[in-house]
């Protein structure tokens, strides 16, 4: 089966890929080809066309579920501020809400899941000594813990048992 000129694969470089040939100049045929190629690069106002199944194919069900609330907000904002601004507002709002939520969860976890002697898990929080240099007021600071049972207590002394 023969192919016509319109069906042939276009070599985008042609003579333009090599500098020496590019400096020679173009023939009338190459000028026509180049003009046609440049016209083909201009998109129609309706392009790019998004297929109807695009959203469902691109995002899995879990991602569609957690994106749903902000997608609705974006659809409400589109007529008011435009699609680009609505998308930016949607993204910024979603990231801010997720960041605040993550911060609250972390704060709660660190506050109420401390490491104690009763259980194995939790975050062990220990304080560091302040830096001290000779000449600082109160140098040297003397540790007031003297007995062995005052170190690494983990609330054992406050136990109801």
Chimera marker file (.cmm) of the C-alpha trace (Angstrom):
<marker_set name="trace">
<marker id="1" x="0.000" y="0.000" z="0.000" r="1" g="1" b="0" radius="0.5"/>
<marker id="2" x="1.539" y="3.297" z="-1.050" r="1" g="1" b="0" radius="0.5"/>
<marker id="3" x="1.485" y="6.365" z="1.107" r="1" g="1" b="0" radius="0.5"/>
<marker id="4" x="0.878" y="9.862" z="-0.096" r="1" g="1" b="0" radius="0.5"/>
<marker id="5" x="2.824" y="12.914" z="1.069" r="1" g="1" b="0" radius="0.5"/>
<marker id="6" x="0.153" y="13.705" z="3.672" r="1" g="1" b="0" radius="0.5"/>
<marker id="7" x="0.371" y="10.256" z="5.255" r="1" g="1" b="0" radius="0.5"/>
<marker id="8" x="4.146" y="10.128" z="5.611" r="1" g="1" b="0" radius="0.5"/>
<marker id="9" x="5.676" y="10.551" z="9.015" r="1" g="1" b="0" radius="0.5"/>
<marker id="10" x="7.099" y="14.020" z="9.454" r="1" g="1" b="0" radius="0.5"/>
<marker id="11" x="10.759" y="14.267" z="10.294" r="1" g="1" b="0" radius="0.5"/>
<marker id="12" x="10.709" y="17.356" z="12.448" r="1" g="1" b="0" radius="0.5"/>
<marker id="13" x="14.357" y="18.123" z="11.968" r="1" g="1" b="0" radius="0.5"/>
<marker id="14" x="14.768" y="17.658" z="8.247" r="1" g="1" b="0" radius="0.5"/>
<marker id="15" x="17.539" y="19.988" z="7.112" r="1" g="1" b="0" radius="0.5"/>
<marker id="16" x="16.985" y="22.218" z="10.147" r="1" g="1" b="0" radius="0.5"/>
<marker id="17" x="18.641" y="19.675" z="12.445" r="1" g="1" b="0" radius="0.5"/>
<marker id="18" x="22.129" y="20.298" z="11.052" r="1" g="1" b="0" radius="0.5"/>
<marker id="19" x="23.562" y="23.796" z="11.163" r="1" g="1" b="0" radius="0.5"/>
<marker id="20" x="25.553" y="23.564" z="7.918" r="1" g="1" b="0" radius="0.5"/>
<marker id="21" x="22.476" y="22.616" z="5.917" r="1" g="1" b="0" radius="0.5"/>
<marker id="22" x="20.376" y="25.198" z="7.721" r="1" g="1" b="0" radius="0.5"/>
<marker id="23" x="22.785" y="27.937" z="6.605" r="1" g="1" b="0" radius="0.5"/>
<marker id="24" x="22.481" y="26.925" z="2.933" r="1" g="1" b="0" radius="0.5"/>
<marker id="25" x="18.895" y="28.108" z="2.801" r="1" g="1" b="0" radius="0.5"/>
<marker id="26" x="15.570" y="26.443" z="2.125" r="1" g="1" b="0" radius="0.5"/>
<marker id="27" x="14.091" y="25.386" z="-1.164" r="1" g="1" b="0" radius="0.5"/>
<marker id="28" x="10.535" y="26.402" z="-2.087" r="1" g="1" b="0" radius="0.5"/>
<marker id="29" x="9.331" y="22.903" z="-1.191" r="1" g="1" b="0" radius="0.5"/>
<marker id="30" x="10.938" y="23.148" z="2.265" r="1" g="1" b="0" radius="0.5"/>
<marker id="31" x="9.462" y="26.609" z="2.818" r="1" g="1" b="0" radius="0.5"/>
<marker id="32" x="6.002" y="25.255" z="1.978" r="1" g="1" b="0" radius="0.5"/>
<marker id="33" x="6.535" y="22.277" z="4.287" r="1" g="1" b="0" radius="0.5"/>
<marker id="34" x="7.757" y="24.572" z="7.081" r="1" g="1" b="0" radius="0.5"/>
<marker id="35" x="4.773" y="26.928" z="6.675" r="1" g="1" b="0" radius="0.5"/>
<marker id="36" x="2.365" y="23.973" z="6.761" r="1" g="1" b="0" radius="0.5"/>
<marker id="37" x="4.107" y="22.533" z="9.820" r="1" g="1" b="0" radius="0.5"/>
<marker id="38" x="3.932" y="25.851" z="11.697" r="1" g="1" b="0" radius="0.5"/>
<marker id="39" x="0.218" y="26.246" z="10.843" r="1" g="1" b="0" radius="0.5"/>
<marker id="40" x="-0.425" y="22.742" z="12.196" r="1" g="1" b="0" radius="0.5"/>
<marker id="41" x="1.095" y="23.736" z="15.536" r="1" g="1" b="0" radius="0.5"/>
<marker id="42" x="-1.619" y="26.357" z="16.131" r="1" g="1" b="0" radius="0.5"/>
<marker id="43" x="-4.371" y="24.757" z="18.194" r="1" g="1" b="0" radius="0.5"/>
<marker id="44" x="-8.068" y="25.219" z="17.616" r="1" g="1" b="0" radius="0.5"/>
<marker id="45" x="-9.826" y="27.227" z="20.372" r="1" g="1" b="0" radius="0.5"/>
<marker id="46" x="-11.660" y="24.047" z="21.433" r="1" g="1" b="0" radius="0.5"/>
<marker id="47" x="-8.413" y="22.115" z="21.903" r="1" g="1" b="0" radius="0.5"/>
<marker id="48" x="-7.165" y="20.306" z="23.879" r="1" g="1" b="0" radius="0.5"/>
<marker id="49" x="-10.251" y="18.125" z="23.963" r="1" g="1" b="0" radius="0.5"/>
<marker id="50" x="-10.640" y="16.211" z="27.223" r="1" g="1" b="0" radius="0.5"/>
<marker id="51" x="-12.267" y="12.776" z="26.822" r="1" g="1" b="0" radius="0.5"/>
<marker id="52" x="-15.394" y="12.186" z="28.933" r="1" g="1" b="0" radius="0.5"/>
<marker id="53" x="-13.751" y="9.358" z="30.943" r="1" g="1" b="0" radius="0.5"/>
<marker id="54" x="-10.522" y="11.294" z="31.594" r="1" g="1" b="0" radius="0.5"/>
<marker id="55" x="-11.128" y="12.131" z="35.276" r="1" g="1" b="0" radius="0.5"/>
<marker id="56" x="-12.194" y="8.594" z="36.174" r="1" g="1" b="0" radius="0.5"/>
<marker id="57" x="-9.255" y="7.024" z="34.326" r="1" g="1" b="0" radius="0.5"/>
<marker id="58" x="-6.679" y="9.418" z="35.763" r="1" g="1" b="0" radius="0.5"/>
<marker id="59" x="-7.607" y="9.274" z="39.463" r="1" g="1" b="0" radius="0.5"/>
<marker id="60" x="-8.218" y="6.142" z="41.516" r="1" g="1" b="0" radius="0.5"/>
<marker id="61" x="-11.372" y="5.836" z="43.708" r="1" g="1" b="0" radius="0.5"/>
<marker id="62" x="-9.601" y="6.796" z="46.945" r="1" g="1" b="0" radius="0.5"/>
<marker id="63" x="-8.137" y="9.926" z="45.411" r="1" g="1" b="0" radius="0.5"/>
<marker id="64" x="-11.494" y="10.866" z="43.862" r="1" g="1" b="0" radius="0.5"/>
<marker id="65" x="-13.108" y="10.447" z="47.313" r="1" g="1" b="0" radius="0.5"/>
<marker id="66" x="-10.800" y="12.826" z="49.171" r="1" g="1" b="0" radius="0.5"/>
<marker id="67" x="-10.740" y="15.300" z="46.267" r="1" g="1" b="0" radius="0.5"/>
<marker id="68" x="-14.562" y="15.489" z="46.032" r="1" g="1" b="0" radius="0.5"/>
<marker id="69" x="-15.196" y="18.339" z="48.546" r="1" g="1" b="0" radius="0.5"/>
<marker id="70" x="-12.630" y="20.684" z="47.021" r="1" g="1" b="0" radius="0.5"/>
<marker id="71" x="-13.728" y="19.729" z="43.493" r="1" g="1" b="0" radius="0.5"/>
<marker id="72" x="-17.216" y="20.997" z="44.385" r="1" g="1" b="0" radius="0.5"/>
<marker id="73" x="-15.738" y="24.225" z="45.745" r="1" g="1" b="0" radius="0.5"/>
<marker id="74" x="-13.715" y="24.614" z="42.550" r="1" g="1" b="0" radius="0.5"/>
<marker id="75" x="-16.824" y="24.112" z="40.385" r="1" g="1" b="0" radius="0.5"/>
<marker id="76" x="-18.636" y="26.836" z="42.371" r="1" g="1" b="0" radius="0.5"/>
<marker id="77" x="-15.697" y="29.238" z="42.013" r="1" g="1" b="0" radius="0.5"/>
<marker id="78" x="-15.102" y="28.684" z="38.268" r="1" g="1" b="0" radius="0.5"/>
<marker id="79" x="-17.869" y="31.019" z="37.020" r="1" g="1" b="0" radius="0.5"/>
<marker id="80" x="-16.835" y="33.725" z="39.499" r="1" g="1" b="0" radius="0.5"/>
<marker id="81" x="-13.021" y="33.853" z="39.239" r="1" g="1" b="0" radius="0.5"/>
<marker id="82" x="-12.199" y="31.682" z="36.221" r="1" g="1" b="0" radius="0.5"/>
<marker id="83" x="-10.826" y="28.162" z="35.964" r="1" g="1" b="0" radius="0.5"/>
<marker id="84" x="-7.141" y="28.972" z="36.584" r="1" g="1" b="0" radius="0.5"/>
<marker id="85" x="-7.785" y="31.051" z="39.721" r="1" g="1" b="0" radius="0.5"/>
<marker id="86" x="-10.364" y="28.520" z="40.979" r="1" g="1" b="0" radius="0.5"/>
<marker id="87" x="-7.806" y="25.726" z="40.588" r="1" g="1" b="0" radius="0.5"/>
<marker id="88" x="-5.173" y="27.756" z="42.462" r="1" g="1" b="0" radius="0.5"/>
<marker id="89" x="-7.607" y="28.591" z="45.288" r="1" g="1" b="0" radius="0.5"/>
<marker id="90" x="-8.648" y="24.941" z="45.473" r="1" g="1" b="0" radius="0.5"/>
<marker id="91" x="-5.066" y="23.710" z="45.719" r="1" g="1" b="0" radius="0.5"/>
<marker id="92" x="-3.956" y="26.316" z="48.273" r="1" g="1" b="0" radius="0.5"/>
<marker id="93" x="-7.044" y="25.774" z="50.445" r="1" g="1" b="0" radius="0.5"/>
<marker id="94" x="-6.719" y="21.985" z="50.337" r="1" g="1" b="0" radius="0.5"/>
<marker id="95" x="-2.999" y="22.039" z="51.205" r="1" g="1" b="0" radius="0.5"/>
<marker id="96" x="-3.613" y="24.515" z="54.049" r="1" g="1" b="0" radius="0.5"/>
<marker id="97" x="-6.431" y="22.424" z="55.525" r="1" g="1" b="0" radius="0.5"/>
<marker id="98" x="-4.337" y="19.241" z="55.264" r="1" g="1" b="0" radius="0.5"/>
<marker id="99" x="-1.372" y="20.993" z="56.912" r="1" g="1" b="0" radius="0.5"/>
<marker id="100" x="-3.479" y="22.319" z="59.802" r="1" g="1" b="0" radius="0.5"/>
<marker id="101" x="-5.110" y="18.905" z="60.274" r="1" g="1" b="0" radius="0.5"/>
<marker id="102" x="-1.728" y="17.172" z="60.302" r="1" g="1" b="0" radius="0.5"/>
<marker id="103" x="-0.435" y="19.704" z="62.834" r="1" g="1" b="0" radius="0.5"/>
<marker id="104" x="-3.447" y="19.134" z="65.119" r="1" g="1" b="0" radius="0.5"/>
<marker id="105" x="-3.078" y="15.348" z="64.913" r="1" g="1" b="0" radius="0.5"/>
<marker id="106" x="0.645" y="15.563" z="65.678" r="1" g="1" b="0" radius="0.5"/>
<marker id="107" x="0.017" y="17.942" z="68.591" r="1" g="1" b="0" radius="0.5"/>
<marker id="108" x="-2.632" y="15.614" z="70.038" r="1" g="1" b="0" radius="0.5"/>
<marker id="109" x="-0.431" y="12.552" z="69.592" r="1" g="1" b="0" radius="0.5"/>
<marker id="110" x="2.609" y="14.142" z="71.234" r="1" g="1" b="0" radius="0.5"/>
<marker id="111" x="0.537" y="15.567" z="74.081" r="1" g="1" b="0" radius="0.5"/>
<marker id="112" x="-1.397" y="12.425" z="75.039" r="1" g="1" b="0" radius="0.5"/>
<marker id="113" x="0.979" y="9.617" z="74.016" r="1" g="1" b="0" radius="0.5"/>
<marker id="114" x="4.005" y="10.288" z="76.136" r="1" g="1" b="0" radius="0.5"/>
<marker id="115" x="6.421" y="7.531" z="76.977" r="1" g="1" b="0" radius="0.5"/>
<marker id="116" x="5.744" y="6.270" z="80.497" r="1" g="1" b="0" radius="0.5"/>
<marker id="117" x="6.853" y="3.270" z="82.458" r="1" g="1" b="0" radius="0.5"/>
<marker id="118" x="3.383" y="1.661" z="82.198" r="1" g="1" b="0" radius="0.5"/>
<marker id="119" x="3.477" y="1.012" z="78.464" r="1" g="1" b="0" radius="0.5"/>
<marker id="120" x="6.095" y="0.367" z="75.837" r="1" g="1" b="0" radius="0.5"/>
<marker id="121" x="5.030" y="2.853" z="73.131" r="1" g="1" b="0" radius="0.5"/>
<marker id="122" x="4.847" y="6.600" z="72.987" r="1" g="1" b="0" radius="0.5"/>
<marker id="123" x="7.308" y="9.389" z="72.370" r="1" g="1" b="0" radius="0.5"/>
<marker id="124" x="10.141" y="9.746" z="74.801" r="1" g="1" b="0" radius="0.5"/>
<marker id="125" x="10.638" y="13.456" z="75.329" r="1" g="1" b="0" radius="0.5"/>
<marker id="126" x="13.692" y="14.548" z="77.219" r="1" g="1" b="0" radius="0.5"/>
<marker id="127" x="15.025" y="18.008" z="77.748" r="1" g="1" b="0" radius="0.5"/>
<marker id="128" x="18.543" y="19.102" z="76.999" r="1" g="1" b="0" radius="0.5"/>
<marker id="129" x="20.735" y="21.181" z="79.212" r="1" g="1" b="0" radius="0.5"/>
<marker id="130" x="21.213" y="24.803" z="78.298" r="1" g="1" b="0" radius="0.5"/>
<marker id="131" x="24.579" y="25.869" z="76.921" r="1" g="1" b="0" radius="0.5"/>
<marker id="132" x="26.726" y="27.483" z="79.550" r="1" g="1" b="0" radius="0.5"/>
<marker id="133" x="30.007" y="29.274" z="79.272" r="1" g="1" b="0" radius="0.5"/>
<marker id="134" x="32.362" y="30.540" z="81.949" r="1" g="1" b="0" radius="0.5"/>
<marker id="135" x="31.325" y="34.062" z="82.833" r="1" g="1" b="0" radius="0.5"/>
<marker id="136" x="27.577" y="33.391" z="82.367" r="1" g="1" b="0" radius="0.5"/>
<marker id="137" x="25.438" y="34.229" z="85.417" r="1" g="1" b="0" radius="0.5"/>
<marker id="138" x="24.880" y="31.104" z="87.515" r="1" g="1" b="0" radius="0.5"/>
<marker id="139" x="27.804" y="29.203" z="85.947" r="1" g="1" b="0" radius="0.5"/>
<marker id="140" x="28.164" y="26.265" z="86.635" r="1" g="1" b="0" radius="0.5"/>
<marker id="141" x="24.575" y="25.092" z="87.063" r="1" g="1" b="0" radius="0.5"/>
<marker id="142" x="24.524" y="22.183" z="89.441" r="1" g="1" b="0" radius="0.5"/>
<marker id="143" x="22.099" y="19.319" z="88.824" r="1" g="1" b="0" radius="0.5"/>
<marker id="144" x="19.759" y="18.935" z="91.804" r="1" g="1" b="0" radius="0.5"/>
<marker id="145" x="19.148" y="15.237" z="91.190" r="1" g="1" b="0" radius="0.5"/>
<marker id="146" x="21.333" y="13.277" z="93.554" r="1" g="1" b="0" radius="0.5"/>
<marker id="147" x="19.757" y="9.841" z="93.985" r="1" g="1" b="0" radius="0.5"/>
<marker id="148" x="19.519" y="7.143" z="91.333" r="1" g="1" b="0" radius="0.5"/>
<marker id="149" x="15.725" y="6.981" z="91.491" r="1" g="1" b="0" radius="0.5"/>
<marker id="150" x="15.462" y="10.614" z="90.337" r="1" g="1" b="0" radius="0.5"/>
<marker id="151" x="16.822" y="9.904" z="86.841" r="1" g="1" b="0" radius="0.5"/>
<marker id="152" x="14.633" y="8.506" z="83.988" r="1" g="1" b="0" radius="0.5"/>
<marker id="153" x="11.521" y="8.409" z="86.153" r="1" g="1" b="0" radius="0.5"/>
<marker id="154" x="8.914" y="8.472" z="83.320" r="1" g="1" b="0" radius="0.5"/>
<marker id="155" x="6.140" y="9.365" z="85.825" r="1" g="1" b="0" radius="0.5"/>
<marker id="156" x="6.783" y="6.274" z="87.943" r="1" g="1" b="0" radius="0.5"/>
<marker id="157" x="6.715" y="8.434" z="91.086" r="1" g="1" b="0" radius="0.5"/>
<marker id="158" x="3.200" y="9.729" z="90.189" r="1" g="1" b="0" radius="0.5"/>
<marker id="159" x="1.774" y="6.235" z="89.627" r="1" g="1" b="0" radius="0.5"/>
<marker id="160" x="-1.478" y="5.338" z="91.443" r="1" g="1" b="0" radius="0.5"/>
<marker id="161" x="-0.225" y="1.763" z="91.924" r="1" g="1" b="0" radius="0.5"/>
<link id1="1" id2="2" r="1" g="1" b="0" radius="0.2"/>
<link id1="2" id2="3" r="1" g="1" b="0" radius="0.2"/>
<link id1="3" id2="4" r="1" g="1" b="0" radius="0.2"/>
<link id1="4" id2="5" r="1" g="1" b="0" radius="0.2"/>
<link id1="5" id2="6" r="1" g="1" b="0" radius="0.2"/>
<link id1="6" id2="7" r="1" g="1" b="0" radius="0.2"/>
<link id1="7" id2="8" r="1" g="1" b="0" radius="0.2"/>
<link id1="8" id2="9" r="1" g="1" b="0" radius="0.2"/>
<link id1="9" id2="10" r="1" g="1" b="0" radius="0.2"/>
<link id1="10" id2="11" r="1" g="1" b="0" radius="0.2"/>
<link id1="11" id2="12" r="1" g="1" b="0" radius="0.2"/>
<link id1="12" id2="13" r="1" g="1" b="0" radius="0.2"/>
<link id1="13" id2="14" r="1" g="1" b="0" radius="0.2"/>
<link id1="14" id2="15" r="1" g="1" b="0" radius="0.2"/>
<link id1="15" id2="16" r="1" g="1" b="0" radius="0.2"/>
<link id1="16" id2="17" r="1" g="1" b="0" radius="0.2"/>
<link id1="17" id2="18" r="1" g="1" b="0" radius="0.2"/>
<link id1="18" id2="19" r="1" g="1" b="0" radius="0.2"/>
<link id1="19" id2="20" r="1" g="1" b="0" radius="0.2"/>
<link id1="20" id2="21" r="1" g="1" b="0" radius="0.2"/>
<link id1="21" id2="22" r="1" g="1" b="0" radius="0.2"/>
<link id1="22" id2="23" r="1" g="1" b="0" radius="0.2"/>
<link id1="23" id2="24" r="1" g="1" b="0" radius="0.2"/>
<link id1="24" id2="25" r="1" g="1" b="0" radius="0.2"/>
<link id1="25" id2="26" r="1" g="1" b="0" radius="0.2"/>
<link id1="26" id2="27" r="1" g="1" b="0" radius="0.2"/>
<link id1="27" id2="28" r="1" g="1" b="0" radius="0.2"/>
<link id1="28" id2="29" r="1" g="1" b="0" radius="0.2"/>
<link id1="29" id2="30" r="1" g="1" b="0" radius="0.2"/>
<link id1="30" id2="31" r="1" g="1" b="0" radius="0.2"/>
<link id1="31" id2="32" r="1" g="1" b="0" radius="0.2"/>
<link id1="32" id2="33" r="1" g="1" b="0" radius="0.2"/>
<link id1="33" id2="34" r="1" g="1" b="0" radius="0.2"/>
<link id1="34" id2="35" r="1" g="1" b="0" radius="0.2"/>
<link id1="35" id2="36" r="1" g="1" b="0" radius="0.2"/>
<link id1="36" id2="37" r="1" g="1" b="0" radius="0.2"/>
<link id1="37" id2="38" r="1" g="1" b="0" radius="0.2"/>
<link id1="38" id2="39" r="1" g="1" b="0" radius="0.2"/>
<link id1="39" id2="40" r="1" g="1" b="0" radius="0.2"/>
<link id1="40" id2="41" r="1" g="1" b="0" radius="0.2"/>
<link id1="41" id2="42" r="1" g="1" b="0" radius="0.2"/>
<link id1="42" id2="43" r="1" g="1" b="0" radius="0.2"/>
<link id1="43" id2="44" r="1" g="1" b="0" radius="0.2"/>
<link id1="44" id2="45" r="1" g="1" b="0" radius="0.2"/>
<link id1="45" id2="46" r="1" g="1" b="0" radius="0.2"/>
<link id1="46" id2="47" r="1" g="1" b="0" radius="0.2"/>
<link id1="47" id2="48" r="1" g="1" b="0" radius="0.2"/>
<link id1="48" id2="49" r="1" g="1" b="0" radius="0.2"/>
<link id1="49" id2="50" r="1" g="1" b="0" radius="0.2"/>
<link id1="50" id2="51" r="1" g="1" b="0" radius="0.2"/>
<link id1="51" id2="52" r="1" g="1" b="0" radius="0.2"/>
<link id1="52" id2="53" r="1" g="1" b="0" radius="0.2"/>
<link id1="53" id2="54" r="1" g="1" b="0" radius="0.2"/>
<link id1="54" id2="55" r="1" g="1" b="0" radius="0.2"/>
<link id1="55" id2="56" r="1" g="1" b="0" radius="0.2"/>
<link id1="56" id2="57" r="1" g="1" b="0" radius="0.2"/>
<link id1="57" id2="58" r="1" g="1" b="0" radius="0.2"/>
<link id1="58" id2="59" r="1" g="1" b="0" radius="0.2"/>
<link id1="59" id2="60" r="1" g="1" b="0" radius="0.2"/>
<link id1="60" id2="61" r="1" g="1" b="0" radius="0.2"/>
<link id1="61" id2="62" r="1" g="1" b="0" radius="0.2"/>
<link id1="62" id2="63" r="1" g="1" b="0" radius="0.2"/>
<link id1="63" id2="64" r="1" g="1" b="0" radius="0.2"/>
<link id1="64" id2="65" r="1" g="1" b="0" radius="0.2"/>
<link id1="65" id2="66" r="1" g="1" b="0" radius="0.2"/>
<link id1="66" id2="67" r="1" g="1" b="0" radius="0.2"/>
<link id1="67" id2="68" r="1" g="1" b="0" radius="0.2"/>
<link id1="68" id2="69" r="1" g="1" b="0" radius="0.2"/>
<link id1="69" id2="70" r="1" g="1" b="0" radius="0.2"/>
<link id1="70" id2="71" r="1" g="1" b="0" radius="0.2"/>
<link id1="71" id2="72" r="1" g="1" b="0" radius="0.2"/>
<link id1="72" id2="73" r="1" g="1" b="0" radius="0.2"/>
<link id1="73" id2="74" r="1" g="1" b="0" radius="0.2"/>
<link id1="74" id2="75" r="1" g="1" b="0" radius="0.2"/>
<link id1="75" id2="76" r="1" g="1" b="0" radius="0.2"/>
<link id1="76" id2="77" r="1" g="1" b="0" radius="0.2"/>
<link id1="77" id2="78" r="1" g="1" b="0" radius="0.2"/>
<link id1="78" id2="79" r="1" g="1" b="0" radius="0.2"/>
<link id1="79" id2="80" r="1" g="1" b="0" radius="0.2"/>
<link id1="80" id2="81" r="1" g="1" b="0" radius="0.2"/>
<link id1="81" id2="82" r="1" g="1" b="0" radius="0.2"/>
<link id1="82" id2="83" r="1" g="1" b="0" radius="0.2"/>
<link id1="83" id2="84" r="1" g="1" b="0" radius="0.2"/>
<link id1="84" id2="85" r="1" g="1" b="0" radius="0.2"/>
<link id1="85" id2="86" r="1" g="1" b="0" radius="0.2"/>
<link id1="86" id2="87" r="1" g="1" b="0" radius="0.2"/>
<link id1="87" id2="88" r="1" g="1" b="0" radius="0.2"/>
<link id1="88" id2="89" r="1" g="1" b="0" radius="0.2"/>
<link id1="89" id2="90" r="1" g="1" b="0" radius="0.2"/>
<link id1="90" id2="91" r="1" g="1" b="0" radius="0.2"/>
<link id1="91" id2="92" r="1" g="1" b="0" radius="0.2"/>
<link id1="92" id2="93" r="1" g="1" b="0" radius="0.2"/>
<link id1="93" id2="94" r="1" g="1" b="0" radius="0.2"/>
<link id1="94" id2="95" r="1" g="1" b="0" radius="0.2"/>
<link id1="95" id2="96" r="1" g="1" b="0" radius="0.2"/>
<link id1="96" id2="97" r="1" g="1" b="0" radius="0.2"/>
<link id1="97" id2="98" r="1" g="1" b="0" radius="0.2"/>
<link id1="98" id2="99" r="1" g="1" b="0" radius="0.2"/>
<link id1="99" id2="100" r="1" g="1" b="0" radius="0.2"/>
<link id1="100" id2="101" r="1" g="1" b="0" radius="0.2"/>
<link id1="101" id2="102" r="1" g="1" b="0" radius="0.2"/>
<link id1="102" id2="103" r="1" g="1" b="0" radius="0.2"/>
<link id1="103" id2="104" r="1" g="1" b="0" radius="0.2"/>
<link id1="104" id2="105" r="1" g="1" b="0" radius="0.2"/>
<link id1="105" id2="106" r="1" g="1" b="0" radius="0.2"/>
<link id1="106" id2="107" r="1" g="1" b="0" radius="0.2"/>
<link id1="107" id2="108" r="1" g="1" b="0" radius="0.2"/>
<link id1="108" id2="109" r="1" g="1" b="0" radius="0.2"/>
<link id1="109" id2="110" r="1" g="1" b="0" radius="0.2"/>
<link id1="110" id2="111" r="1" g="1" b="0" radius="0.2"/>
<link id1="111" id2="112" r="1" g="1" b="0" radius="0.2"/>
<link id1="112" id2="113" r="1" g="1" b="0" radius="0.2"/>
<link id1="113" id2="114" r="1" g="1" b="0" radius="0.2"/>
<link id1="114" id2="115" r="1" g="1" b="0" radius="0.2"/>
<link id1="115" id2="116" r="1" g="1" b="0" radius="0.2"/>
<link id1="116" id2="117" r="1" g="1" b="0" radius="0.2"/>
<link id1="117" id2="118" r="1" g="1" b="0" radius="0.2"/>
<link id1="118" id2="119" r="1" g="1" b="0" radius="0.2"/>
<link id1="119" id2="120" r="1" g="1" b="0" radius="0.2"/>
<link id1="120" id2="121" r="1" g="1" b="0" radius="0.2"/>
<link id1="121" id2="122" r="1" g="1" b="0" radius="0.2"/>
<link id1="122" id2="123" r="1" g="1" b="0" radius="0.2"/>
<link id1="123" id2="124" r="1" g="1" b="0" radius="0.2"/>
<link id1="124" id2="125" r="1" g="1" b="0" radius="0.2"/>
<link id1="125" id2="126" r="1" g="1" b="0" radius="0.2"/>
<link id1="126" id2="127" r="1" g="1" b="0" radius="0.2"/>
<link id1="127" id2="128" r="1" g="1" b="0" radius="0.2"/>
<link id1="128" id2="129" r="1" g="1" b="0" radius="0.2"/>
<link id1="129" id2="130" r="1" g="1" b="0" radius="0.2"/>
<link id1="130" id2="131" r="1" g="1" b="0" radius="0.2"/>
<link id1="131" id2="132" r="1" g="1" b="0" radius="0.2"/>
<link id1="132" id2="133" r="1" g="1" b="0" radius="0.2"/>
<link id1="133" id2="134" r="1" g="1" b="0" radius="0.2"/>
<link id1="134" id2="135" r="1" g="1" b="0" radius="0.2"/>
<link id1="135" id2="136" r="1" g="1" b="0" radius="0.2"/>
<link id1="136" id2="137" r="1" g="1" b="0" radius="0.2"/>
<link id1="137" id2="138" r="1" g="1" b="0" radius="0.2"/>
<link id1="138" id2="139" r="1" g="1" b="0" radius="0.2"/>
<link id1="139" id2="140" r="1" g="1" b="0" radius="0.2"/>
<link id1="140" id2="141" r="1" g="1" b="0" radius="0.2"/>
<link id1="141" id2="142" r="1" g="1" b="0" radius="0.2"/>
<link id1="142" id2="143" r="1" g="1" b="0" radius="0.2"/>
<link id1="143" id2="144" r="1" g="1" b="0" radius="0.2"/>
<link id1="144" id2="145" r="1" g="1" b="0" radius="0.2"/>
<link id1="145" id2="146" r="1" g="1" b="0" radius="0.2"/>
<link id1="146" id2="147" r="1" g="1" b="0" radius="0.2"/>
<link id1="147" id2="148" r="1" g="1" b="0" radius="0.2"/>
<link id1="148" id2="149" r="1" g="1" b="0" radius="0.2"/>
<link id1="149" id2="150" r="1" g="1" b="0" radius="0.2"/>
<link id1="150" id2="151" r="1" g="1" b="0" radius="0.2"/>
<link id1="151" id2="152" r="1" g="1" b="0" radius="0.2"/>
<link id1="152" id2="153" r="1" g="1" b="0" radius="0.2"/>
<link id1="153" id2="154" r="1" g="1" b="0" radius="0.2"/>
<link id1="154" id2="155" r="1" g="1" b="0" radius="0.2"/>
<link id1="155" id2="156" r="1" g="1" b="0" radius="0.2"/>
<link id1="156" id2="157" r="1" g="1" b="0" radius="0.2"/>
<link id1="157" id2="158" r="1" g="1" b="0" radius="0.2"/>
<link id1="158" id2="159" r="1" g="1" b="0" radius="0.2"/>
<link id1="159" id2="160" r="1" g="1" b="0" radius="0.2"/>
<link id1="160" id2="161" r="1" g="1" b="0" radius="0.2"/>
</marker_set>
